[in-house]
Amino acid sequence: MSNEPENVQQPDGEEVFVRPVAKESYDASDIQVLEGLEAVRKRPGMYVGDNGKKGLHHMWREVVDNSVDEALAGFCTEIVCTLHEDNSVSVRDNGRGIPVDIHEKEGKSALEVVMTVLHAGGKFGGGSYKTSGGLHGVGVSCTNALSEWCVVEVSRDGKLHRQRYEKGFPQGPVAVVGTAEGTGTYTRWLADGTVLTVTTYDTHLLINRLKELAYLNPQVRFEFINEQNPDENEVFHYQRGIPQLVEDLNDGKDALHKVVYFQRQKETLEIEVALQYHTGYNETVLAFSNMIHQPDGGTHVSGFSTALTRVINSYARKNNFLKEKDANFTSDDVSDGLTAVISLRLENPSYNSQDKVKLVTPEVQGITNSLVGDGLSTFFDENPQVARRIMEKAMVAQRAREAAKKAAETARRSSAMDSFGLPGKLSDCVSKDPSKCEIFLVEGDSAGGSAKSARDRVTQAILPLRGKILNVERARIDKALDNEEIKALIAALGVGIDLDLGRKKQEDEAGLNADAKNGSSEHFDLSKLRYHKIIIMTDADVDGEHIRTLLLTFFYRYMKPVIEAGHVFLAQPPLFVVKAGSNERYYAQDQKELEEILKNVKKKKYTITRFKGLGEMNSEELEETTMAPGNRRLVQVQIDPELAMEVEMMFSKLMGDKVEPRREFIERHAKHAGNVDWHY
């Protein structure tokens, strides 16, 4: 009997899927043993996350992490990553070089063992590496296995050694091919499109990771070379390390004091902390263990948070900033306007998953609490003026927190699930099933009127927004909640506002809070979202871009779980309409699409109209191009955790108080802008 699925035609014409039936016998002959790297090629997702974009970049990180481990061990000062014209990638370092002598147990070169045997390397004992980001990784052998070809060159003992592999298999023994000065390893590979669905690299991810590593390793010079786009060539070398990262994260903000930095060690665990408060209101904490970013935090973050709250309260009591009858500062009070970077180095780290997004080593929390507490206490005692500014910041935050909670409670009560309390300008939909409902946040009353006529009343709601909402990057949330447009938005969506979910997530790392797992907190409940598609629909011009950015800033800062759950989208209205013949209409979203359309109507008379705004479209055009599910194009807003550092820098730089960083950004990137019309 065939084991292939089949569709069986029924008498009424309907096709019914029939599940294949396995053979009756089941014996030893049915047990497959995948030799060597066959398992990696058979199931890439088990080893590198998936067989798409994530897996492709994980392969690259495995090689880079090996070079970084050499730097951590004190033997590497330069790492160069190159994206070649043929789409292969290479990583070169000046570390010790992978050993090439014969491995006693395997009976072949140690280089070949490292490249062809899973979990083979110098990170599992023997003292070659004290700490390693790659310890729980799958190793460079997986990169080799998933490559069409891979070449490794090792410089050791004055000789240049080389071995080539194809689909993980050596094409000959390790050979000496010349002389070499110094030491190091050079690895170049071409991802195999027969086992991976994506083989095109996202250079933003590569650049961001190298930049991140450069801050964490001030002794190492990182270089990115893009042979496909030389404009992206860049060198990263931050000799001041994580204090410089904190300053760059606060680039668009007004800092209250110089960066607080200290380093502490206990046995084999070493921690670096840099922090700085600014006049803003958002908290940014980036946590790393063995050079790997944990976007979901972990025991090092919860230990840091506990120490920060404890030490600030102790200092405030000791120096009469808090009187006997005053309540202690909460973790939210002491995190108001805080930017911090935690870099931890430890042996045998434990993570919650292969992608290492959360550190779960239990003993780290207590040790971090102790070491950070000691570092902060010493700094405050030695820098009383800085300590005073931090105490005053916490006191202001404490008072504002109560005002914000009252405002949030008011907003939560007004966003009841029924129609009572909903904003008057909301044109709600008939359906009450959130999974089928969508709301359009429309720029201006004029466009809102067209959208109301164009919508499907059953599933589509319209909320027109007048003017530009408040920039919450520069305003405390209790002030933002006085903004009529923001209040209308909160009431319409129904989830409330996220005042402390980020903090609750950190508490959850220590098992202190169960609600955070469900995307809920005292003033925010994702399960009450009234529309599972929130569509931002603005004009395709500079003002429309600005309004969309203000809305995204609000969602990112105070409704982040809504974005993370995939509920926020950007509408893409066209820029041009081409009318040809008597009744033919074609829509183009940018100049390139317009040119393609015109190629097909050279022979007919046509007119081109450029839409300056949504209000210029009649309801029929708006429905046909931007609102009807069958015709429209939507872009889903997503947050890539690997770009957390870059995202924070962009919000600070582009939406913060300082003008100069924005001007510098515009001047630096102006040459890439070309036509400023909205396009993707």
N, C-alpha and C positions, 0 to 999 in steps of 0.2 A: 504494500500500500504506500502511496506517495506521502511524504511528510510535508509537502508544500501546501500552503493555504490555498483555497480556491473559492470562487464565487459560483454558486449554483443557481441557475435560472429557474424560477418558480413558474407554474402555469399562468399566474396572473401578471407575469412580466417582471416582478420585483426580484432583485438579486439578493440572496441571503449568504452571508459569510459562514463558511463551514470550517471549524477548527480542525487541523490535521490530527490524525491519530498516531501515537507512537507505536513502534513495533512491540510485540508482546515479549520477546526475549530481552533480557538485560543481564549481561555478564561482563567479565573482565575485559573483553574486547571492546566494550563501549567506553571504557575509561581512557581519556586522552591525557597524555603527559606532554606539556609544552616545554620544549627544551630551550635553555638559554634565554634569549630575549623574545622568543615567539609570543609569550604571554603578553608582553607589552604591546606588540603590534596587533595582537588579537583583541585586546581590551584596553585601549589607550586611556580611557576614562578612569580606570582603576589606579593609574599611576601618575597621570598628569592633570587630572581634573575632568577633562573631556577631550574629544577629538576635534574641537573647534578652536576658537580664538583663545580661550583660557589655556588649553593644552599647549598651543603653539608658543605662547609667551612663558608658560611654565618651563618648557624646554630651555628657553634662553636663560631664565633665572637660575636654573640648576648649574649652568656653566659659569655665570657671573658669580653666583654664591661661592663656588669653589675658589675663585680668585679672591673674593672678599675674605674667605676663611684664611687664606694665606696672609692677608693683611692683618687680620685679627691675631694671627700667630706671630706677627712682627717681621714678616719676610717679603712683603710686597708694598711697593710705593706707587705703582702706576698700573692702571687697567684701561685698555682701549677697546671699545666696542664698535664694530663697523657693519653697517648694512650695505651689502655689495649690490652692484648693478644687476646681477643674476638672481637677486632675492635670497642669496645665501647670507649667513650672518657669521661673524667671527668675534672671538674674545681673546685678547692678548694680555698677559700679565708678566711682571718681572719677579714672580715668586720663586720658590725653590725648584719648580718643575716637577711634574709627576714622576715618581721613580720609574726607571726603565730596567733595573736589574731583574733577574729571574726570581719569581715568587716561589718559595720552597714548596708550598702545598700544591699550587696549581701547575707548577712546572713550566711556566711561560712568563713573559715579561709582565712586570707589575702594571705597566701602562695598559697592556691588553686586558688584564684582569679588571682594572678600573673601568675600562670602556665597554666591556662585554658581560660582566657579571653583576647582577642586581645586588645592591646593598654592600658593594665592595668599596673600601676606601680607608682613609686614615683617621676617621672620626669615631670609630667604635672602640677606642682603647689604644693603649700603646704610647700615649703622651704626645703624639704629633700635633694635636689640636686640643687646647684647653676648652675653648668654647667654639661652637659652630652653629651657623644658621641652617646648615644642610643636614644636621644629624638625623632629623626625622624625614628627610627628603628621600626621593627614590634614586637620586644620583644621576651623574652624567651618562650612565649607561642607557637610561631611558631616552635621553636626547639622541644618542647614537642610534638606538633601535628605531626611532621614528623619523630618521633622516634617510633621504635617498642616497646621500653619501656624506661622509664625515672624514676630515683629515685632522690629525693631531700632530703638532710638532713640539718637541721638548728640548730645551737647551739645558744641558747639564755636563759638568766636567769637561768643558771646552768642546763638546760635540753636539751636533744637531741631529736628533732622532726623529723619525717620522713613521707613522702608520696610517693607512687608509682603510676605511670601512664602507661597505655598501649594505644598507638596510640592517646594520648592526654587525655584519660579518666581516672579519678582517680579510683584506685582499692580499695579504702577505705578512711576514713577520715584521717586527719593529726593526727598522734599518737605520744605520748611521748614514746620513746624506751630505754631511759637511761639517764644518767647524762652527763654533758659536762662542760669542763673547757674553759673559754673564749667564744668568739662569732665567727660566720662565717657561710658560706654557702658552701655546697658540692653538686654538680650536676653531675650526670653520666647518659649517654644515649647511645642508640644504634640506629643509623640511620636506617630508615625503607626502605628496598630494594623494597618494593611493590609500593612505590610512588616516590622513587628516582632512577635514572638510574646509579648513581655512589655512592658507599659507602666506597671507599678506600681513605684514607686521603693522601694528599701530605704534607709530614712532612716539606718540605722546606717552604711551606706557613705558617704552624703553627709556626715553629721556627723563621722565619723572623718577623712575627707579634709580637711575645713575645719579641724578641730582640728590635724591634722598640719601643714597649711600655716601655721597660726598660730604654731606653735613655730618653724618655719623662717624665718618673716618677722616678726620682733618689731616691726617698724615698721608693720605692717598690722593693722587691726581687721577680723575676720571675723564675720559674723552669719548665723545660720540661722533662718529663720522658716517654721514649718509651720502653714499655715492649717487643715490637716486635724486637727492635734493640737498645740495651743498649748503643751502641757506640754513639748514638745521644743524650743521656742524657746530659743536660747542664743547668747551672744556669746563669741568666743574672741579673746583678746588677751594674749599672753605676752611681756611686754616684756623678759624676760631671755633669751628665745630657747632654744637647744638645751640650755644648762645646766639650765634649768627642766624640760625634757623628761626629762633624765637623772634629776633628783630625783623627778619624778613616776613614772617607771618603777621607781624604788627605793622607792616610797612605803611598801610593806609590809616593807621590809628595813632592817637596821641598817647604815648606811653607815660605812665605816672612815675617811673623810676628806672634806673639801670637794670639790666638783666641780673636776676639772682641765679647764681650757678654754684653747684658744689658736686663733689664726687666722693663716694663712700664705698667701702668694701668690707665684706664679712666672709671669711673663709674663701670659697671659690666664687662667690657672687659679688659682682661689681655693678654699681648704679651711678649714672650721671643724670642730673636734673638741672634744667634751665627753665626759669619762669619769669614772667613779667606781667604786671597789670596795666591796663589801659583805661581810658575814660569811657570806652564803650561798655556794652552790657552782655556780650556773648562770650561763652567759654569755648576755648579750643585746647584740647589735650591730645597730643600725638604720642602714642606709646610704641616702643620697639623692644624686642628681645632678640639678642644676637643678630642685630641689623635687620630684622624682619618686622614690618609694621603690623600691629594688631588693631584693625579698625573696630573690632568689638571689645577692645580692652582686655581685661583679665585680672588676675590676682595682683599684678604690679600696679594697675590703675586703682584698684580698690584700696590697696595699701597706701598709695600716695594720697588719695582723697581723705582717708582716715587721719593720716599724719598732718595734712594741711589744716583740716578743721580743728584737730586737737591742739596743735601748736599755736594757731592764731587765737583760739579761745584762751589758752593758758597765758599768752603774752598780754592779751587784752585785759584779763583779770589782774594780772600782776602789775600792770601799769595804769590801771584805773580807766581804761577805755570802756570797760564794762563794769557797772556798779554792782553791788551785792544783789540788788533786786532785779537786775536786767537779765533777760533770757540770753542763753548762749547763742552765738552765731550758728546757723545751720550750714550744711555743705553747700547749699545753694547760695547763701550769703557770701561765703569765702571764694566761690568760683565766679562771681560776677565780674566780668571784664578780665578774666584770667586767660593767658596763653602759656601753655607749658609743654615741654618735651621731656619724655622719660626714656632713657636708653639703658637697658639692662643687659648684662652679660652673665650667663650662668651655664653650668654644666647640666647636661641631660634635661633640657626643658620639655615640658609636656603641653601639647596643644589639643584643642577640642576636635581638630580635623586636619587633614593633609594640607589644606591651604593656610593653616596656622593663623587664622584670624583672631583667635582668642587664646591667651596663655592661661593654663589651668593648674600649673604647678602649685600645690597647696601651701607649701612652706614659704613661698615667695611673698605672700601677703603680709605675714608677720615681720619678716626680715625687712621688707620695703618700708613698712610702717615705722620700724625702729630707725633705719638708716636715714630716711627722709626727715623724720622728726628731729634727729640729731643735727642734720645739715641745716634745716630751717631755723632751729633754735639758736645755733651758733651764728648764723647770718644775722638774725634779728638783733642779737645782743651786740654784735659788732657794727651794725648799721641802723641805729635807732631812728634816723630820719626816714629811711625807706620803710621801716617797720610802721612808723606813724602813718604814712600815706596809705599803706595797705590796711591798717586798722580803720582809718577814716572811710576808705572805700567800702569795707565790709559793713560799717555802721549805716552808711547811706543805702547800701543794698538791702540791709535788714528792714529799714523803714519802707523802701520801695516794694519789697517783696510782699508785704501785707497789702499794700495798695493794689499791686498787680493781681494778687489772689482774689481780692474783692471784685476787681474788674473782670477777671476770668470767670468767676462764679456767675456774675451778671450775664456774661456772654453765653455761658453754658446753659443757664436757665432760659435765655431767649432763643436758643437753638433747639427747641423741642422738636420731636419727630413729626408732630402734626402741624397743621398750617398756622396755628396760633404762635405768634412771635416771629414769624418769618418776615423778612423785609418786604415792604410794600411794592418795591420796584421789581421784585422777583416774579417772573412769569413761570410758574412751576409746571411740571408735567403731570399727567394724569396717573401714570403708573407709580406705585409705591414700592416696587421691587428694585432695590439699589443696583443689582447686577445688570438690569436692563436700562437704567436711567443714566443720563449724561447731562451735565450743565455746561453751558457756554458762558465764559466770562468775557464780555464783549466791551470793547473800547468805545465809549460814547453812546449817548442816547439815540443819535441818528442811526448808527449801525444796529443798535439794539432793537429799533423799530423794524428794520428790514429783517433781522434775525427772527423776531417773533412771528413775522408773516411766513418766513421760510421754513420754520421748524416743524418737526413731527410732534404734535402736542402730546402724544401718548408717552413718549420716552425722552423728549428733549426740553430742558428748562433753559431760560435765558436770564442772566443777571447782568444788566448794563452797569458799567463802572464809569463814573464821571471824573475825568481828569486823571491825575497820577496819584496813586496811593502813597502813603507815607513810607519813606525809606527806613525800614526797621533796623537796618545796620547802624543807623545813627541815633535811633530813638529807643528809650526804654519801653518795654512792652506795655506798662500801665499808661504811658502817653499814647502809644500806638492804638490802644483800645478805645481812645477817644475819637479816632478817625472814623467817620461815618462809613466810608467804603469798606474798611477792614471789618467793622462791626457787621455790616451787611453780609460780607463774605463768610464770616464765622457762623452767623446765624443760618445762612443758607446751607452750608455743608453739614452742620449738625454734630461734628466731632468734638467741639470745644477747642481749646488751645493748649499746646504742649509747653507748659512752663518748666517742667522738671523731668521730662522723660529721659533725657540724656543722663541726668544724674541717677535716675532710677535704674537705668541699664547698668551703670557702674556698680550700684548696690547689689544688683542681681548677680554680678560676677562672684560676690561673696555669699550668695544664697540668701540675701536679705529681702528680696522683693520678687514676688511671683508675677505681679501684674505686668511688669515690664516686658515679659515674654509675649504677652498678648497685645502689645502696642497700646497699652492704656496706662493712665495715671489718674491722679485726683481730678484733673481738669481736662483730660483728653481721653477719648475712647474711640478707637478706629472702627470698632464694630458698628458705630452709629452713623457712619458715613452714608449720606442720602443718595449720592451719585457715584458710581464706580468709574465714570469717566469725567474728569474735570478738564475741560478744553479751554485753553487760553486763546482767544481770537482777537488779535489786534491788527492794526494797519501794517502793511508791508513797507514801513518807512522808519526813519530814525526815532520818531516819537513812539511809534508802535513797539520798536525794539526796547525802548526805555521802560515803557509800561510793563511789558512782558518781563523784563529783568527785575523790576520792583516786585512784581507778583511772585516770581521765582525766589527772590530773596526772602519774602515773607514765608513761603512754603518751606524753604530750606531751614530757616531758623525756628519756626514755630509750628510747623506741621510736617516735619521731615518724614515720619512714618507713612504719610499719605503718598509721598514720592517713592519711598522705598517699596511700597506695596504695588507700585505701577499704575497709580490712578491719575497721574497728571500728564496731559498731552498738550502739544502745540498745534493749532490749526495752521494750514498753509494756504492762504488765499492767493490767487494768481495775481501777477503784475500786469499781464496783457491779455486782451481778447482780440482775436483776428476774425473779422467778418468777411466771408468770401461768398461770391455768388449771391443767390437770393436769400438763402436761409441757413448757410453753414457758419458755425461758430467754433473756434478753437481757442483754448486757454493755455497760456504759458506762465510758468512760475518764475522764470528768469530769462535773461537774454539768450542763453544757449538753447533753451526749449523753443523760444520764439524763432530763432534761425532755422531750427529743424522743421518747424511748421511751415515756414515760408518756402522751404524747398519743395514742399508738396503742393503749394498753391501758386507757382510762378505763372502759370498759364491762365489764372483767373484774376479778375479784378478783386482787390481786397482793401480793407481799411484796418488800421491798427489803433486800438485805444488802450492807453495806459491807465490803470486804476490808481488813483492817488490815495484812496482809503476805502474802507469797507462801506462807508456811507454812500459812495458813488455807485455801488452795485444795487440793482433792484432785487427784490426777494427771490425772483426766479434764478438770477445769476448766482446769488449767494447760496441758494440751496444746491444748485447744480454743481458748483465748484468747491464749496467749502464745508457744507453741512450734511449732505446726503451720504450715508454710510457707503453706498456703492460707488460713489465718485470721488469723494474727498481723499485727501492725504493727511495723515496725522503723524506727528513725531512724538514718540513716548519719551518723557523726561526720565532719565535714569541716573543713579549715582554710582560711579565706579569706585569701590573702596580703595583700589590701588592708586587712585588719583586724589586721595583725601587731602594730602599736603597742598597740592596744586589748587584744588577747589577752595580751600581756606585762604590761600594767598590771593586768589582772584577776587573773592568776595571782599576781603579786606582792602585790596588795592583799588578796585573799581567802585565799591559802594561805601567805603570808609570816609572819614572826615577830611583827610588830607587830599589836596588837589594835585600836588606835585607828582605823586606816584602815578596818578591817572594820566597826567600829561606825558610823563616819560613813557608809559605803556603805549599810548596812542602814537607818539613820535617813533617809537621803535618798530611798531607793527603797521604803520600807515602804508608802507610800500606794498604790503600784502592785501590791502583792502580792495583796491580796484573799484568796482561798482559797489556802492554801499547798499544797494537793494538787498532785501532779505532773500537768501537762498540757502539751500542745504545740499 
